[in-house]
């Protein structure tokens, strides 16, 4: 009986701090709500330039973007064809209120993964990140500009080996289908 009491006391000591530390559920702030511009189903058509990351070619994706986890995050899931091959990807966006920036994590069916930081000013989304590809370090930046009616956006991705000279990589257009 004494050992049961000791075990119960230990469990309570471990659980109690977690129970008292719980607060009311987090609520989405105004910054994450701004990403509602992205929400919906989109058809993406792009042209990829030949680069250290792959050959030139066209790519198409069907993408679904939605708020998840009580509206605290935005999740983008896309499937399509890249350089003639099937490809799928996921991006999760959130607003880091302590750093005053948007952060995202991208991963795809080719094994690529990256973290980026971004800004949303008016109808323009910009992001940047660094990544090592085939043993070499690159810097990347992207820009997406939404139409005033929110039904289309154009996007451009560029890369740099030195952070000063930028080369075009991807140019595309997205059309909202619902």
Secondary structure, 3 states (H helix, E strand, C coil): CHHHHHHHHHHHHHHHHHHHHCCCCCCCCHHHHHHHHCCEEEEEEEEECCECCECCEEEEEEEEEEEECCCCEEEEEEEEEECCEEEEEEEEEEEECCCCEEEEEEEECCCCEEEEEEEEECCEEEEEEEEEECCEEEEEEEEEEECCCCCEEEEEEEEECCCCCCEEEEEEEEEECC
